[in-house]
Amino acid sequence: MNFAVIGATKGLGLCLTKQLLEAGHRVAAGAIVISDTLTALAAAYPETLCVLQADVTDEAQMQDVAKQAAAFLGEIDALCNVAGVLLDQDRVKLLHECDIGELRRSLDVNTVGPVIVVKCFYPYMKKGGNVFTVTSEGVGIRSCGTWVPCYGLSKAAATKVSGILNASVADVNFFSVHPGRMNTDMGRTTAQIEPEESAAGFCRLMTGETPVSRENWYIDYKGNTMDA
């Protein structure tokens, strides 16, 4: 099968790219920073991996990324957008104390970014294909806490993006996915699982081994419906 992974520099995105390749699939991997690990992976899988520079906040660049991905893959069966940020000051400041620049950056990457990715890749998606956007848990209107408020706001909005897209688009399905609390740079302080476990769940979602329905578009990495 043909897959695109956006946000493949490290963590979940890198693990997901590795696991898809190991399972014999073809992957176009977009990364804002092309790490040595990703470069080595491309050398190991020259026929089935295409690595592309990809900043989800840059629409012109993402249009080119989508075009190159489609040229390498053909029709794309499923796409997973992992790209996201949790900025330093957001970990220690309350919302009314936040750095507005960090709030804007959080929204730009975590909320606007998924819209740009879909806008650019939609023309190249297989009819009936799936787009998975990594969001978070606890994004409901009444689920409010004080920690990482800029991140929380951006992921709440990002989660709703998939619902609005499903209401707008009939021939591609959109899902917002809680990846679990992973042992990565972003989530290490609250980690419960390793990113490899989450990546395995995303592999099953992307290949269709774990069936999903657009009527239940907010799910976790195992395919379980999340409370909105």
C-alpha positions, -999 to +999 in steps of 0.1 A: +000+000+000+010+036-004+012+059+026+023+094+035+036+103+070+040+140+078+061+148+108+086+120+105+117+136+120+116+116+153+092+101+178+059+087+166+064+098+130+098+082+127+086+049+144+055+048+121+076+053+090+099+025+100+071+001+108+053+007+075+085+001+056+093-031+075+058-043+067+065-039+030+046-007+022+057+024+002+061+056+022+065+093+014+078+108+047+077+146+053+099+161+079+107+196+090+142+184+099+156+155+079+175+137+107+205+114+103+182+085+113+157+094+086+185+098+060+199+063+069+164+049+066+161+063+031+194+047+022+181+013+035+148+015+016+157+034-016+128+018-036+101+023-010+109+055+009+109+091-003+120+117+022+108+153+017+114+185+035+080+195+049+069+224+071+031+221+076+028+259+081+042+266+046+013+260+022+035+265-010+060+240+003+033+215+013+018+218-022+051+207-036+055+180-010+021+165-019+030+167-056+063+149-051+047+123-028+021+115-054+047+113-081+066+087-060+036+068-047+007+072-071-026+073-054-022+076-016-042+050+004-038+068+038-020+097+053-010+104+089-001+139+100+020+136+132+035+171+130+029+191+162+045+213+188+044+218+226+065+248+233+087+254+264+068+283+281+035+265+276+047+239+301+050+264+330+027+293+323-011+296+327-032+308+298-035+344+311+003+345+315+011+328+281+036+341+255+012+351+227+039+343+202+039+307+215+001+306+214+001+317+178+029+292+169+009+264+186-022+272+166-002+276+134+014+242+136-012+222+155-044+235+140-037+254+108-011+228+098-036+199+095-058+220+073-029+229+050-019+192+048-054+181+038-058+210+013-026+200-004-029+162-003-066+157-009-063+158-047-039+128-045-058+107-020-074+074-031-112+076-032-123+061+001-088+067+016-082+078+051-065+108+067-054+105+103-044+136+123-027+131+156-044+152+182-048+145+220-070+134+248-093+156+269-101+181+241-139+184+249-153+218+257-158+209+293-125+191+297-105+221+309-072+221+329-044+245+335-014+226+321-001+233+286-030+256+277-018+267+243-013+231+233-047+222+247-065+249+227-047+241+195-054+203+198-091+209+207-095+229+175-074+204+155-097+175+167-127+193+153-110+198+119-117+161+111-154+164+119-158+194+098-139+178+069-161+147+071-191+169+068-176+186+038-159+158+019-176+125+008-148+105-009-121+106+018-124+099+055-109+120+083-100+109+118-085+127+148-064+103+168-052+103+204-018+086+202-016+076+239+008+092+264+041+084+248+077+084+260+088+111+236+104+146+240+069+161+240+052+137+264+079+121+285+067+136+318+033+118+316+043+088+295+025+055+298+036+038+265+066+038+241+061+054+207+066+020+190+033+008+206+014+038+193+030+034+159+019-002+157-016+010+164-014+036+137-001+010+112-032-011+118-054+019+113-037+029+081-037-006+066-073-012+076-064-041+099-082-020+126-115-010+109-128+025+115-159+045+105-161+082+098-192+083+121-168+078+150-140+101+138-124+109+172-105+078+182-074+065+200-045+047+184-063+014+190-094+025+171-115+030+202-140+059+201-129+088+223-153+111+242-156+144+225 
